[in-house]
Every structure is written in structure tokens, then in C-alpha cells.
Amino acid sequence: MSEEIPSPTPSPENGPSLSIIPLGGVGEIGMNSTVLEFGNDILVIDAGLMFPDPEMLGVDIVIPDFTYLLENRDRVRAIVLTHGHEDHIGGLPFLLRELKVPVYGTRLTLGFVKDKLKEHELDSEAELITVKPRDVVDIGCFRVEFIRVTHSIVDGVGLGITTPVGRVVHTGDFKIDPTPVDGEIMDLRTFSEYGDKGTLVFLSDSTNASQGGYTFSEKEVRRGLEDIFRKAKGRIVVATFASNIHRVQQIMDVAVMYGRKVILNGKSMIANAQIALDMGYLKMPPETWLRIEALKDLADDKVVLITTGSQGEPMSALTRMAANEHKHFQIKKGDTVVLSSKMIPGNERAVTRIINHLFKRGADVFYEKVSEVHVSGHASKEELKLMLSLVRPKYFIPVHGEYRHLVYHSQLARKVGIPDENIFIIDDGEVMEFTADGARRAGMVQAGRVLIDGKVPGGVESVVLRDRMKLAHDGVVIVILAIEKLTGKVVSGPDIVSRGFVFEDASQELLAEVRDLVMDTLLVMIPEAKGDMSLVSARVRSALKKFINKRLERRPMILPVIMEV
């Protein structure tokens, strides 16, 4: 571990204090991003995304509000990445489009980042700096040491950050896996050294803080896979996360053991596997990985298909297979399907629907609740207590979890002797200030969620989302008519078009009443409006809103379309 760097002259604006500000990742799963700030230097840890809640209609992803960083762009020195999962790197393209700063990460992490930036046509502009565990880099007044951790992705690191007021340790996502697939053991010794030399603030992964005991090793999955492969007579389909290279490696190893060929399916699965193969993180005998077109020439008992879609995503490969809409692969009786992942909270219904469809098509289906085909990548209670005991921080901030996870993690910190007044559960945007002598809550900065729909710049405004929800729940009624400009006479319409409101063929009587109401409103309103069609439109909307609400207790979106001719 590096020696402590000398303290720079304190900033007259901030004084000799370190600010830690989460922009995402506390009180929620995903969207991880944390800011460290001292004087004129800002260091950003991760820039992740989260997937939308069901009520976020039409939204593709959710990223943190990076306004604070953009307002202080001249002080942002770099972004450091802990690992290559989407909830830690997925927001990078949107941030780097506005902020040109170096990005530090391990080889595989930056390999995934390059591919992501290429999609956004930002790869030529980005300054990506590769580091490896035990490397130490100076970024502004911060000295950052990268510490190897074990997780469900290759090349994960925690961070030991020496600041002018003390040391900060950030675990990133981790579990303590004594038998990792790649043999790269977690560097507990370096974490312990930070404890020996004194750690001011500790930020630690809370995702599994409610789970007792220890998280099983990734190698435990292999036994479950071997048992399934040994019994399967037909084709085998395994759905998992595209970034879980260790899992893909184990599936390939077992496939080779049983003389099967491997076909990868899904854009992200193929891209990530190719990156990992090129970098040497994924290993397989020649001619093991075949293109999907080779399916037609393979016997059923020689096929293993590794695919995306383990969370029931609507357009994923597994979903299309279950619906019999996949171009190359249709599920049939005798197939074996393995969902080698955990159901992310909120996705249970979609995943269950997929499982039911697969069973209907005659497949044998294995998933976490009925077979040992998945282990978590996050530390459980005993591992979290061990890390707290090794690092022995003065102050503790649980991160990376819903509020209940942060509370559970705080309880563990109390059990290992950290005083209650030195434990802080904070919100996105909340500023924690630390000095060598104390800590305090120091207000808020702008933070929150930005909803991304396709490539719409700036995200989806809340009013747009509200309109989508209204359309989804109550539908829309469109009133179309033409009015002669000179006389104010209705020359065409009103035509009533509805979608998601009532079935028009079965509701002619109701729609006739709507037309009559519109005509009655126009007779009164057109003379009063004196040619101002916006007033006419507002009155029609108001009259229809009252009528429909009184008659049906419904509140559809009402859109008058009035043309002057």
C-alpha cells in the first residue's frame, strides 16, 4: 500500500474537509455513482444505470442526474470504475458526451466500456486508462489504489483512496470467494492494511446485507450444471447475464466435458464473450464456439445455446424462443432450459411468465428456486462483518442497496463496534463532510433520476411520463372537426376517435352523446371566442372531461383537433 501523500493547502472555499456525495446507488439497486470532493478536485467513482420500474412506460434505462458534475466540470479530474456491470458503467456514455475527463478501469471493464462508447459514437474521443490491481495513481489531490475483489464479473476492484484528511475505502461490488473460477483471490491483505494504518471512511456494498451466513462460491454452480447436463438428452439452453464471464466460462467447460458445441445468442452476449476471449479472460478449445447457423447441422444432444433474456425482457432472445418467434431456434419437447441468474426484484412476473411458456412447449426448466444453477455475486452478513472488522473505519456509509439493505448493513456495523453516531445512511445528493476531527451532514446537491427513451437528448420529462401513464390507464379520446374561418360554421365533424377508452363499434350510443355535447358546446362557444380557436379547444376539452367523468368515472386524455378552413 502506498504511503500517505502530504496534505495540500486547504481550499479557502471548502476548508480542510472532504465531501462524499452519492449521485445514485443509495436507497435503490443500480445507478451507482459517488463523488469525492476536496478543494478544487472532484473524483467520480462509477457512473451506472438502473432498469426502469414497470410504471416508467416507454423508458429504456434510468441514469443519475449528473447536473452537479456538469456545473463543476472544471474541477472533475477523473472517473474511476470498480467493474464492468451496467449498474456501474451504463451511464458513462451520457456523462462523457458532456464531460471530457479520463476514465480509469481494469482491462475487461474498459473493454466493455469501449464497446458501449462505440455504440454512442464516442469511442474516438474518450481517454481510457487501463490499471490493474495494486496499481496506484495520483488524481488531483487523491491517491487511488486499486484492490482486487471477487464478484460475479472478472476484473472487479475496490478502491483505497488517500485524501488530505484521511483514507477512504470503497469496496465496489464484492463477495469473499475462496475458490474463484479464474483463481484470482480477493486481496483481503490490502484491505487489512488500510485498517492497520487507519481508515477515515468506509463505503461498502449492501446488496446482500439481509442474507445470513456466507455467499456460496461461483464454483458451486458447476455442480448443478453438471447434474443437468448429464441427464439432458436433447438441446440445452442456458440463459444468464451477458457480463457474467465466469458463468459463461463454466457453462462452456461443462459443455466441453459432455461433448457439446456452444452457440452464443444475443447481441450483448456475443459482444462481451468476444471481448473476454480476445483479452484472454475466456478460454475454450478451438471449434467449441459455433455460429447460430450451425444449429441445423448439429444433433440435439450436441447443442448448448447460451443466451440473454434471463430476466424476461420483452425483446430478448429467450422471450422470443418461449413465444415461438425466434428466427433460428424454437423450443420443442425434450429441450432443457436453465435460467442461471437471480430474478431481479420487479421482474418476477415476467420471468414466471417465460417459465410457464417454456413448460407449455415441452421443455424441462431449471431455475434458482428449484435447482442450484445460480449464486449471488454479493457478500452476505458474515462477509460484510469480516470486511468491517478488517478495515476498522472511523466512519461508515453503507451504499449499493435499497434502504432496508442500508439499515441491515448499519446494524452489522454496530455489532462490530462502530458507534451509532459514526454510521450514516444518506440519500442521493446528500453531502457528507469529513475532517480529521469530525463529520457532519452538509446539505444537498441536485440529484435524482434521468429517464432515457432511445436516444432522446436530456431524457424523458416527467410530464411526458405522466401522459404515457394516463394513456395506459384511461386511453385517449380525439375530437376532430373543421370550422369555416369567416363564418364560424362547422363544416366537417365532429368525428370522435378513441383508443384504449371504449370499443367504438360497441359504444355508438355513447359516442353519439359525445358528438351532441361537442356540437352544443360549439354553438355557445364559437361566437364568444371571436376566432380564437384555442379557447374553443379548451372549452370542448373541459365539457368532455366533466361528461365522461360523471358518466363513466374515467379520465381519458382528451385531444380536440380543430382545423380552420
N, C-alpha and C positions, 0 to 999 in steps of 0.2 A: 504494500500500500504506500502511496506517496506521502511525503512529508507535508505538513500544513503550510500553505502559502501565506506570506505576510499580508496583513490587512491593508487595503488601500485607504487613502484619505476618505472619510465618510462624506457622502453626498450632502450638501447643505440643504437639499430639499427633503430627503428621506431620513437623514440622520443615520447613525450606525445600526440600522435594522434590516433584517431580511424579511421580505414579504413572500408568502406562499399563497397562490391563488388557483384553485381548481376552476377551469372553464367548463369541465364536464367530467363525468365519471364518479360523482358522489351523489347518492340518492337514486342511482339508476345503473343498469347494466349496459355498458358501452359508452361511446362518445368520450373516451378517456383523453384528457389533456390538462396538464398542470403547468403553471407559470411560477418560476422562481425569479425574484427581482431584488437587486441590491444597487442602490445609487443609479448609475446610468446604464446598468447592464440587466438585460432580461434573457433568461434561458427558458425554453419551452420543452417540456417532456411530453412526447406523443401528440398526435392530432388525429383522433379516431372518429368513427361514426357509430351510429346505432341504427337498427332497423325500425321502421315506423310501427306505431301501435295500430290496431285494426281501424280505429276511428280516423286515422290520418289518410283519408281517401285519396288515391292517386299519387301519394308521396312515395318516392323510391327509397330515399335514405334521409337520415337526420344527422346534422353535424353541429358542433358547438358554435355559438356566436363568437367570432374572433374579433369583434369590434375593438376590444381593449388592445389587442396586439397591433391592429392596423392604426389605431390612434397613436401608438407609441412605437411605430415601425423603426424609427431611428435608433432605438435602444435595444431592439431584439437582436441578439448576437447569433443564435443558432437554435435549431430544433434537434433534440436527441431522441432516438427511438429505442424502445425497450425490446420490441419484437414485431413480427410481420402480420399479426392478426388485424382484420378490418377495423375492429374497435379501437385500434391504436394507430393505424396508418391511413384509414379510409378517408379522413378529412383533409389529408395533405394536399391533394390537387387543388382544392378550393382555397386553401390558405396560401399555397405557393403561387397561385395565379395573381395574388395581391401583394405578396411579401417575398422578396428575393433574399433569402438567407441560406447559409449552409445547413445541410441535414446530415447528421451522424447516425450510423447504424451498422450492424453486422452484415456480412456478405449476403446471406439469404434474405434478410429484411430489406436491404437495398435492392436486391434482385426483384422482389415483389413490388417495391416502390417504383422502380424504373418502368416495369410493365404497366403499372397503374398510370404513371405520368404520361406514358406514350399514348394511352387511350385519350388523354386530355390534351395531347399535343404540347406537352410541357417538358418532355424529356431532354430536349436540347438546351434548355435554359437552366435546369436545376443543377446546383452544386452539391453532389452527393459524396460524402467522405466515409470510406469504409474503416471500421475499427474492429478489434477482436477483444475477447475477454482479457482482462488485466491491462489493457491499454489505458493510458491516462492522457487527457487532452486539456489544454487551458482554453476556456471560452470566456472572454471578458475577465471578470474577477473570480469566476468559478473554475475550479479544477475538478474535472469529471473522470471518475474511474469506472470502467465497465466490468461488471461482475457476473460471471456465468450463473444462470439459473436453469432449472429443468422445468419444462412446461409442455403443452401439447403441440408445440411447434419447435422446429430446430432453431438454434442460434438466438435463444432468448437471453436477455441480460437484465440485471438490476443495476442500480447506479449508486455510487458513493460520491457525493458532491461536497467538496470542501469549499466553504464560503468564508468571507471575512469575519463572521460572527460564530462559526461553528460548523460541524459536519451535518449533512442531511443524507439520509439513506432512503432510497426508493426501490422497492423490490420488483417493480413491474409485476406481471402475472407470473406465478410460480407454484410449484409443489415440490416437495423434497422426495425425489425419485431415486432410490439407491441403485436401481438397475435400469437406467435409461436405454432406449433402443440403440442409440449411437455411442453409448459408453462414456459420454461426456457428463461427468458427475457435477452436481451443483457445488459451487465454490463457497461452502459454509465457512471455511477458514478465513476468507477475506471479510465476510460479514462479521465474524467474531472479532477480527482485528479492529473494525470500526467500533465495536463495543468496548474493547480494551482501551482504545485511545480516546473514547468519548464521543457519543453521538448526540447532537442537539435535538434533531427532529427525525422521526421515523415515519415514513408513509408506506403502508403495506396493503397488499391485495386482500380484499374482504369477501370475495365471491362465495367461498365455501365456509364462512365463519360460523354458520349454523349447523355444519356437519360434524358429528363426533368422530373421534379417532384419527386415523391417517387415511390419506387418499391412496388407492392402490396404484402400483407401478403400471406404466404403459404396457410392459411386457405381459401383464396378466391377460390382456386382450387376446394375445396369441393363442392361449389355451382354448378360449371359447371359439375362436375362428377355426382352429384345427379340428375341433369336435364337429363343427358344422360342415366343413369341407370333406371330412372323412365319410360322413353319412350321405352327402348330397349326390344324387345320381344324374341330375340334369345340369342346366346352366346355373351359375351363381352370380347374383347381382349384389354388390356391396355399395351402399350409399354412405358417404361421410363428408366431412368438411374438406374443401379443396386445399386448405392451408395446412392440414394435419399430415405433414410429410412422414412422420413416424408411423402413423396409422397406415398410410399408403404403402410404406415400406414393408410393414408386417403382412399386409394382405398379399403383396407381391411374393414375399418369402414363402407364405403358406401355399400360394398358387403354384409356385415352382416345385414345392415339396410334393404336391399331388399331380404334377404333370400337366398343369393347365396353362393356357396362354392368357395374357391380361390385355383387356381393351379399356381405355380410358374414355369417358364420355362427359361432356360439359365443358364449356369454354374455359372457365377458371381452373377446372381440374387439369385439363391438358396443359394449360399455360404454366401453372405452378409446378406440375411434375416435370415439365421440360426444363424450367429454370433450375429446379433442385437437381435434376440429372446432370445438366451441364456443369453445375458447380461441385458435383461430387457428393451431394447430400443424400441422393437417392441412388441405390445400387441394385442392378439386376443383371442376370445373364443375357447375352445377346439374343435377339429374336424372341424375347419374352413379351415385350410391348408391341402389340399389333394395332393397325388402324381398324376402325369400326367396320369398314367394308369387308374385312376378312371374316366376319361372322358367318357368312353364307357357306364358307368352305370348312368350318370347324364343326366337329361333333359336339353335341350338347355337353358331354362330360369333360370337354377340354376348354370350356369358356368360363372366364371370370370377368365381369364387367364392373369397373369401379366408376361410380357416377356421383354427381352432385344431386341435391334435392332432398337431403335427409330431414329438412325442416318443413317439407310440404309446400315449398314456394310454388306459386301458381304456374309459372312458365318453366319450371326446372325439368330436367330430363326424367327424373323418377316419376314426377306427376304426370308427364305425358305418357310414360310407359303404363302407368296404372289406368289411364284413360284410353289406352289403346290408340294413341295419337302420335307415337314416336315414329320417326321416319325409318329407323333401322332395326328397332327392337320392340317386339310385342311380347308381353308376359303371357306364358302358357302354363298349363298344368305340368307339374314336375320341376318348375323353376324354384330356386331358393333365393329369397331376398333378405338381406341383412341391413338393418339400419344401425350403423355403427357410430352413433352420436347420441347426445342427450337432447331431449325435447327442450328447446329454449322456452321459458315462460311466455305464454301468449300464443305459442304455436301448437299447443296440444290438440286442438280441434282439427287443424289442417293435417297434422301428422296422423291422427287417428283415422281421418277420412281416407288418407292414402293407404294405410294398413288394411282397412276394410276392402278397398277396391282391389288390392293385391290378392287378398284371400279369395275374393269373388272370382278372380281369374285363374284360380287353381294353384297359386304359389304357396310355398311354405315361408312364413315370415318370422324373422327373429329380430327383436329389438331389446332395448335396455331392460325393460321390466320383466322379460321372460328368459333372457339369456345374458351371459357375461360377454357382451360384444362392445362395451364402452367403459372407459374410466375417465374421470374428470382430469382436467389439467390444472386444477387449483387446489391449494393447500387446505386441509381440514383443521379442526381445532388444535390437535396436538402439534401439528407442524407450525401453525401460527404462533402458538405459545413458545415453541422452541426458537423461532426467529426473534421473537420479542426478548427472550432470555439471552440470545447471542448478541444482539445489537445494543440492548440495555439503554434505550434512549431517555433523554430527559423529558421530551415531549412526544406525544404520539397522535398521528392523524390517520384514522382508517380511511382507505379510498377503494375505488373499484367495487361498488356494490350498491344494492338498494339500501334504503335507510335501515331496515331491520338487520341487514348484514353488518352495517357500520356499528349498530348497537351491540350485536353479539361480539364483534371484534373488540369493542371497547371493554366489554365485560371480561374478556380474556386478558386484556392489558392490565386490568385491576388485579386479576388473580396472580400475575407475575410481579406485582409490586409497584406498578406505575401509579402515582397518586391521581385521584379522580380529577383534581384541578389542572393536571397536566395532559389530560386527554381531551381532544377537540373533535367533535363531529360537526363538520361545516357544510355549507351549501355551495352549489355552483356560484361563482362570482364573489364569494366571501373572502376577504383579505385577512390572513393571519400574519401578524408581525412578530418577529423573534429578534431578541438581542441576546448577548451573552448572559444577561441577568434576568430576563423575563419574557413573557409572551402576552399578547393581547389580540382581541378581535378588533379590527381596524376598518370596519365599514364594508362596502360592496363596490364592485365594478360591474359594468354591463356584462351580462352573461345570459345564457338561455339556449334555445334550440332554433336552428335554421332548417327549414324543411325544403328538401331538394326534390324537384319533379323534373326528371330528364336533365336537360342542360339549361333550364331556366336560370338566368343570372339573378343572384340575390335571394333565391329561394322562393317558397310559396308564402304569400302573405296570409295572415290569419283570417282575413275577410274572405279570401278565396277558399280556404279550407272550410269555413263556416257555410259558404254557399254550396260546396260539394256535399257536406253533411245534410244540409236542408234538402237538396235534390235527392239524396239517397233515401232519406226518411219519408218525405212527403211528395216528391215529384215536382213537376213544373206544368203550369198552365200558360199557354201563349195565346194572346188575343191579337189577331191580325185584321186590320181594316185600312181602307183608303178614304181620305176626305178631300173633297174639292176645295182648293185653296181660297178661291174667290167667294164661294157661297157658303162654305162650311157644311155642305151636304155630304152624307155618307154615300159613296158611290160603289163601294165594294166591302163585303163583310157585314158584321164581324164574323170571321172564321175562328173557331176555337180548336186549338191543338193541345193535347195533353200527353205527357209521358210520365209514367210512374205515379199517376194520380188516380185515374179511373180508366177502365177499359171502355173506349169510346163507343164501340158497337153496342155494348150492353147498358149504356148510360145516356142514351139520346135525350131522354126526358130532362135529365139534369143539365145537359149541355144546352138544351133549348132554353131553359130558365136562365142560364148564364148569358146567352145571347140577348135575351129580352132585357136583362138587367143592364148589360152594356149599352144597349140602344137607349134605354130610359136615362141612363147617366149622360150619354152624349147629347140627348135632346136638351137637357138642362145646362150642361157644361159648355158646349161649343159657343153659344152666344156670350157667356160670361168670360170665356178665355180670350176672346178677341184675337184669335190667330196664334196664341201661344200653346203649341201642341204639348209642351212639357207639363202644363197644368192639366190638360185633358188626360194625359197618360197617368199622372199621379192620382187623379180622381177615379179613373177606371180601376186602377190597382187597389185603391182604398175600398171602393164599393165591393169589388170581388172578394177581397180579403175578409171583410165582415160577413158577406153572404156565405162563403164556403166554410168559415169557421163556425158560424151559427148552425148551418145545415148539417155538416159532416164532422165537425170538430177536427178538422185537418188544416194544415198551414202550408200549402204548396207554394213554391216560388211562382210569382205572377209576373209575366213579362208582356206588357202591351207593346205592340209594334204598329205604330201609326204612320202612314205614308201620306204626304200631301201631293195631290196631282192637279 
